[in-house]
Amino acid sequence: MKIRNSVLFSALFLFAACAVAEPPVAINGVLLSADDVASLEARLGGRVVPGSYAYDPTTGCWANLSVGTSGCLGSDTVTTFGRYGSGERNSNGVWSYNSDIAGGSVGGTGDGCVYAFDWSNC
């Protein structure tokens, strides 16, 4: 019984340790440490979403290859490419998404207006 409990507690400890571990961030194939990520977040003034990034230091443009978002440093627009379409959003609350399956676009403005195909609430 003691061995069985030890194995159970070891498994639970290992599971708990894995559950609290942050997902990795890699830039151009280089895995960042937790300290590197914290430093980068402090410099950028926001959270870095986990994933594998391609970054071009010449242009300042980046792409998160894991989730399909991209943008450029100094720009407030983020572009998203997904399996079913693409879209973008900016820091003013303006967003749009083009759905390939539905054959049209939806979007919104920072003041709460939403549009979809021929409909709008404004």
Beta strands, then each sheet from edge to edge (+ up, - down):
strand 1: 25-27
strand 2: 30-31
strand 3: 51-56
strand 4: 61-64
strand 5: 69-72
strand 6: 77-81
strand 7: 85-90
strand 8: 95-99
strand 9: 104-108
strand 10: 114-116
strand 11: 119-120
sheet 1: 2+ 1- 3- 4+ 5- 6+ 7- 8+ 9- 10+ 11-
end
